[in-house]
Amino acid sequence: MSESIRDRLVAVRRDLHRHPEPAWCEFATTARLVEELRALDVDDLAVGPDAYDPADRMAVPDDAELDPWFERARTRGVDEALLDRMAGGNTGAVAILDRGEGPAIGLRVDIDGLFIEESTDPDHAPAAEEFRSEIDGTMHACGHDAHMTWGLAVLEAISESDFSGRLVVFFQPAEETSGGGCPMANSDYTADLDYLLAVHVGLDHPTGEVVAGIEKPLAMCHVDATIEGTSAHAGKAPNEGDNAIHALGTAIENAYGIPRHADGMTRVNIGRVEAGTTSNVIAEHATLKAEARGETTELMEYAKSRLRRVIRNAAELHGCRAEVEIESESPRADSDPELQRLVAEVARGVAGVDTVLPSADFGASEDATFLMERVQENGGLASYMIVGTDHPTSHHTPTFDVDERSLEIGVSVLTESILALTERRP
């Protein structure tokens, strides 16, 4: 790969890094991708509601959260017609190269950032080299800026090759909230894929290491609950109240007491709680955000049902009422061994790759599994790859960064794998 192409990859990644946007708020990010995709002259480009059914989205913020990001994109000069297409949080895009006879191959990359304030430490490369996030409290702390760069660069490389077939690249919004995988999986663009590749950078694998396909991603769900009680004076008439905080405390304690399952690993966590107004008022309102995970989709369903029951019963015990909603969820889907073997063989021949792992346990969750599951149910093959990168601290931290040498490696592994699939045939 020439030095000019390497410089271009770095420039695109850094520009995307400067402007992170959270789930379903990726208005300017989507517009930036559309700009690049139009320059590539792809055969078809679907944006927002043209790429999926908006009704299939999960964990969509309310207008009060969406509107500031929408207006920020407007002030950045995003095309009004394009912005109107994305109104209401319909972000993301699907780009297609149609090059005649051959397999239909999908590539899924994610595009959202996180609510994390990026470090200003001079040892943090984005701060030192002046491409730190320009949006306070928001950061690409999981490498999605690198993922988008891969998606664009692979499209360009394939368009300039002798590729024969159809390449569909999903620039998926809302991965961090598990909200965007389902609608893209349900879209017509996923319906007849023979193969699907999904990819992530890093995940504790160093630069030069490639994992051909993950195993055992955890099925998961995000749970939001509201507990409603009755307020009262805490000194004069505490007996007249139904204490939402007491119910909340019982729910928390009992959630962590949900029995583990004999068939495999489960996880439950209460990640955020809020309740009460002041010390002398019996609280009438409490909220919590929780999650349940499982080694299989069935085990996740077990943990989810027990968690819902615990919250509702805790509320009832204290004379309160509970509303429990599943904000989003994702299934388990494993990489296919045949596709793992092909990716591993390709990766061994890529410059800069010194270690290839045929598989590795994932240990977390990912809504790319929606797309993987649909492709597999239709008789196709799917694999979720990892391209290693030396990151100085863990994902989802203020000092996370990507070793930019991995940009070139990722493009090469993905491009060569796609070209190899055209030879394999479904």
C-alpha positions in Angstrom: 0.0 0.0 0.0 1.5 3.4 -1.0 2.4 6.1 1.4 -0.3 8.4 0.0 -3.0 5.8 0.7 -1.7 5.3 4.2 -1.8 9.0 4.8 -5.3 9.1 3.4 -6.5 6.4 5.9 -5.0 8.3 8.8 -6.6 11.6 7.7 -10.0 10.1 7.3 -9.8 8.3 10.7 -8.7 11.4 12.5 -11.4 13.6 10.9 -14.0 11.1 12.1 -12.4 10.9 15.5 -12.8 14.7 16.0 -16.5 14.6 15.6 -18.0 11.6 17.5 -21.8 11.4 17.9 -23.7 8.9 20.1 -26.3 6.3 19.1 -29.0 7.5 16.7 -27.5 11.0 16.8 -24.8 10.3 14.1 -26.2 13.0 11.8 -22.9 14.7 10.8 -21.1 11.4 10.9 -23.5 9.9 8.4 -23.3 13.0 6.2 -19.5 12.7 6.2 -19.8 9.1 5.2 -22.2 9.9 2.4 -19.8 12.5 1.1 -17.1 9.9 0.8 -19.4 7.3 -0.6 -20.7 9.6 -3.3 -17.1 10.3 -4.3 -16.6 6.5 -4.7 -19.5 6.4 -7.1 -21.1 3.4 -5.5 -23.9 1.7 -7.4 -26.5 2.2 -4.7 -26.6 4.3 -1.5 -29.4 4.1 1.0 -29.4 6.5 4.0 -31.5 6.2 7.2 -35.1 5.1 6.5 -34.1 3.9 3.0 -31.6 1.5 4.6 -34.0 0.0 7.2 -37.4 0.2 8.7 -37.3 2.9 11.4 -39.9 0.9 13.4 -37.3 -1.8 14.0 -34.9 0.5 15.8 -34.3 0.0 19.5 -33.1 2.3 22.3 -33.9 5.5 20.3 -33.5 8.7 22.4 -36.3 11.1 22.8 -36.5 14.4 20.9 -35.0 16.3 23.7 -31.7 14.3 23.3 -31.8 14.1 19.5 -32.5 17.7 18.7 -29.2 19.3 19.9 -27.3 16.8 17.8 -29.5 17.5 14.8 -29.0 21.2 15.2 -25.2 20.8 15.7 -25.1 18.9 12.3 -27.1 21.8 10.7 -24.6 24.3 12.0 -21.8 22.2 10.5 -23.4 22.7 7.1 -24.9 19.2 6.5 -27.0 19.3 3.4 -30.6 20.1 4.4 -32.2 17.5 2.2 -29.9 14.8 3.7 -30.5 16.1 7.2 -34.3 15.9 6.6 -33.9 12.2 5.6 -32.3 11.6 9.0 -34.9 13.5 11.1 -36.0 11.6 14.2 -32.7 9.8 14.5 -32.7 7.8 11.3 -28.9 7.7 10.8 -26.5 5.3 9.2 -26.2 4.1 5.6 -25.8 1.1 3.3 -23.5 1.2 0.2 -23.6 -1.3 -2.6 -21.1 -2.2 -5.3 -22.8 -4.4 -8.0 -20.2 -6.0 -10.2 -22.1 -8.7 -12.0 -22.2 -12.4 -11.4 -20.8 -13.7 -8.2 -21.6 -14.0 -4.5 -23.3 -11.4 -2.4 -20.9 -10.4 0.4 -21.7 -8.1 3.4 -19.4 -6.1 5.5 -20.7 -4.5 8.7 -19.0 -1.6 10.5 -20.4 0.6 13.3 -20.4 4.4 13.5 -21.4 5.7 16.9 -19.3 7.2 19.7 -19.6 7.2 23.5 -20.5 9.6 26.3 -16.9 9.9 27.5 -14.8 13.0 27.9 -11.6 12.5 26.0 -8.3 13.0 27.8 -6.3 16.2 27.4 -3.1 14.5 28.7 -0.2 15.4 26.4 0.8 11.7 26.3 -2.6 10.9 24.7 -1.8 11.0 21.0 -5.1 12.6 19.8 -4.5 15.5 22.2 -0.8 15.8 21.3 -1.4 15.6 17.6 -4.5 17.8 17.7 -7.3 15.4 16.6 -8.9 15.0 20.0 -12.7 15.1 20.1 -14.1 18.5 19.5 -17.4 17.7 21.2 -17.3 17.9 25.0 -18.3 14.7 26.8 -18.3 12.6 23.7 -15.5 10.4 22.2 -14.7 7.6 19.9 -13.4 5.4 22.7 -14.1 2.1 21.1 -12.5 2.4 17.7 -15.5 3.0 15.5 -13.6 5.8 13.8 -11.2 3.1 12.6 -14.1 0.8 11.6 -15.7 3.5 9.4 -12.3 4.1 7.8 -12.1 0.4 7.0 -15.5 0.4 5.4 -14.8 3.3 3.1 -11.3 2.0 2.2 -12.5 -1.5 1.5 -15.2 -0.2 -0.8 -12.6 1.9 -2.7 -10.2 -1.0 -3.0 -12.9 -3.5 -4.2 -14.2 -0.9 -6.7 -10.7 -0.7 -8.2 -10.2 -4.5 -8.3 -11.5 -7.2 -10.6 -14.2 -8.2 -8.1 -17.2 -10.0 -9.5 -20.3 -10.1 -7.4 -22.1 -7.7 -5.0 -20.6 -6.0 -2.0 -22.9 -4.5 0.6 -21.3 -2.4 3.3 -23.5 -1.6 6.4 -22.5 1.6 8.2 -24.5 0.7 11.2 -25.6 3.3 13.9 -26.2 2.7 17.6 -24.0 -0.3 18.3 -23.2 0.9 21.7 -26.8 0.7 22.8 -27.5 -2.5 20.7 -30.1 -0.5 18.8 -29.0 -0.5 15.2 -28.2 -4.1 14.4 -31.8 -5.4 14.4 -33.2 -2.9 11.8 -30.3 -3.5 9.4 -30.6 -7.2 9.8 -34.3 -7.0 9.0 -33.7 -5.0 5.9 -33.8 -6.3 2.3 -30.1 -5.6 2.0 -29.3 -8.5 4.3 -31.9 -10.9 2.8 -29.8 -12.7 0.3 -26.2 -12.4 1.4 -24.0 -15.4 0.9 -21.4 -14.2 3.4 -21.1 -11.5 6.1 -17.9 -10.2 7.7 -18.1 -8.0 10.8 -15.0 -6.5 12.3 -13.6 -4.8 15.4 -10.3 -3.2 16.3 -8.2 -4.1 19.3 -10.1 -5.9 22.1 -6.8 -6.6 23.8 -5.2 -8.1 20.7 -2.0 -6.3 19.7 -1.1 -4.7 16.4 -0.2 -7.5 13.9 -2.6 -10.0 15.4 -5.8 -11.1 13.6 -8.6 -13.2 15.0 -10.4 -14.9 12.1 -13.7 -15.2 14.0 -15.0 -14.8 17.5 -16.7 -17.5 19.6 -19.2 -17.2 22.4 -20.4 -13.6 22.2 -22.9 -13.1 25.0 -26.5 -12.5 24.3 -27.7 -9.5 26.1 -30.5 -7.0 26.9 -30.7 -3.5 28.3 -33.5 -3.1 30.8 -35.0 0.2 32.0 -37.4 0.2 35.0 -39.5 2.9 36.8 -40.9 2.3 40.3 -43.8 4.5 41.4 -44.7 4.8 45.1 -46.5 7.4 47.3 -44.8 10.4 48.9 -45.2 11.4 52.5 -43.5 13.4 55.2 -40.6 11.4 56.5 -41.0 12.7 60.0 -44.7 13.3 60.6 -46.3 10.5 58.6 -43.8 8.0 57.1 -46.4 5.3 57.4 -48.5 7.0 54.8 -45.8 6.6 52.1 -45.0 3.8 49.8 -41.2 4.1 49.6 -39.8 3.8 46.0 -36.2 3.9 47.3 -36.9 1.0 49.7 -38.4 -0.9 46.7 -35.4 0.0 44.6 -33.0 -1.2 47.3 -34.8 -4.5 47.5 -34.8 -4.9 43.7 -31.0 -4.2 43.6 -30.2 -6.7 46.3 -32.5 -9.4 44.9 -31.2 -8.9 41.3 -27.7 -9.9 42.4 -29.2 -13.0 44.1 -30.7 -14.4 40.9 -29.6 -18.0 40.7 -26.9 -18.9 38.2 -28.0 -21.4 35.6 -26.8 -25.0 35.3 -26.6 -24.8 31.5 -24.1 -22.0 31.3 -22.9 -18.5 32.3 -25.3 -15.6 33.0 -24.7 -12.0 34.0 -26.9 -9.4 35.7 -25.9 -5.8 36.5 -27.6 -2.7 37.8 -25.6 0.1 36.2 -27.5 3.3 37.1 -30.1 4.2 39.7 -31.8 7.5 40.6 -34.4 8.3 43.2 -35.7 10.8 45.7 -35.7 14.5 46.1 -34.6 15.3 49.7 -34.0 13.7 53.1 -37.4 14.5 54.6 -39.6 13.1 51.9 -40.6 9.5 51.3 -39.6 9.0 47.7 -42.4 8.3 45.3 -40.3 7.8 42.1 -37.2 5.7 41.3 -35.5 4.5 38.1 -32.9 2.0 37.3 -30.9 0.9 34.2 -29.8 -2.7 34.2 -28.6 -5.5 31.9 -28.8 -9.2 31.6 -26.5 -11.4 29.6 -26.2 -15.1 28.9 -23.8 -17.5 27.2 -26.7 -18.4 24.9 -29.8 -16.5 23.8 -31.9 -18.9 25.9 -29.8 -18.2 29.0 -30.1 -14.5 28.4 -33.9 -14.9 28.3 -33.7 -16.7 31.6 -31.7 -13.9 33.3 -34.0 -11.3 31.7 -37.2 -12.9 32.9 -35.8 -13.3 36.4 -34.6 -9.7 36.5 -38.1 -8.4 35.4 -39.7 -10.6 38.1 -37.4 -9.4 40.8 -38.1 -5.7 40.0 -41.8 -6.1 39.9 -42.0 -8.2 43.0 -39.8 -5.8 44.9 -42.1 -2.9 44.0 -45.2 -4.9 45.0 -43.6 -5.9 48.3 -43.3 -2.2 49.3 -46.7 -1.1 48.0 -45.3 0.4 44.8 -45.8 -0.3 41.1 -43.0 -1.1 38.5 -42.9 -0.6 34.8 -40.1 -2.7 33.2 -39.1 -2.1 29.6 -36.5 -3.9 27.4 -34.7 -1.1 25.6 -32.7 -3.3 23.3 -31.2 -6.7 23.1 -29.0 -8.9 20.9 -28.7 -12.7 20.3 -25.7 -15.0 20.4 -24.3 -15.9 17.0 -21.0 -17.7 16.5 -18.6 -17.4 13.6 -18.7 -20.1 11.0 -15.6 -22.4 10.9 -15.4 -22.4 7.1 -15.3 -18.7 6.9 -12.9 -18.5 9.8 -10.5 -20.8 7.9 -10.6 -18.6 4.8 -10.0 -15.4 6.7 -7.1 -17.0 8.7 -5.5 -18.2 5.4 -5.8 -14.8 3.9 -4.5 -13.0 7.0 -1.4 -15.1 7.1 -0.4 -13.6 3.8 -1.0 -9.9 4.7 2.0 -7.7 5.3 2.1 -6.5 8.9 0.3 -9.6 10.3 2.6 -11.7 12.5 0.0 -13.8 14.5 -3.3 -15.3 13.3 -5.7 -16.8 15.7 -8.4 -19.0 14.1 -10.8 -18.1 16.9 -11.0 -16.5 20.3 -13.7 -16.1 22.9 -15.4 -12.7 22.8 -16.7 -12.4 26.4 -18.8 -9.4 25.6 -21.9 -8.6 23.4 -22.4 -7.2 20.0 -25.5 -6.5 17.9 -23.8 -7.5 14.7 -25.0 -10.9 15.8 -28.5 -9.9 14.4 -27.0 -9.6 10.9 -24.9 -12.8 11.4 -27.9 -14.7 12.6 -30.1 -13.7 9.6 -27.4 -14.6 7.1 -26.8 -17.9 8.8 -30.6 -18.7 8.9 -30.7 -18.1 5.2 -27.9 -20.6 4.5 -25.0 -18.1 4.4 -21.8 -17.9 6.4 -20.8 -15.2 8.8 -17.7 -14.3 10.8 -16.9 -11.6 13.3 -13.2 -10.7 13.0 -10.8 -8.8 15.2 -7.9 -6.8 13.8 -5.5 -6.2 16.7 -4.2 -2.8 17.7 -1.9 -1.6 20.4 -4.2 0.5 22.5 -2.6 2.2 25.5 -5.7 1.7 27.8 -8.9 -0.3 27.6 -11.8 0.4 25.4 -14.4 2.8 26.8 -11.8 4.9 28.6 -10.7 8.6 28.1 -7.3 7.6 26.9 -8.2 4.8 24.4 -6.5 5.2 21.1 -5.8 3.2 17.9 -2.4 2.3 16.6 -2.8 3.7 13.1 -0.7 0.9 11.6 -3.7 -1.3 12.1 -5.7 0.7 9.6 -3.7 -0.6 6.7 -3.7 -4.1 8.0 -7.5 -4.1 8.4 -8.1 -2.9 4.9 -5.8 -5.5 3.4 -7.3 -8.4 5.4 -10.9 -7.4 4.7 -10.2 -6.7 1.0 -8.3 -9.9 0.3 -10.9 -11.9 2.2 -13.7 -10.5 0.1 -11.8 -11.2 -3.1 -11.0 -14.7 -1.9 -14.7 -15.3 -1.4 -15.4 -14.6 -5.0 -13.2 -17.6 -5.9 -14.8 -19.8 -3.3 -18.4 -19.4 -4.5 -21.4 -20.2 -2.1 
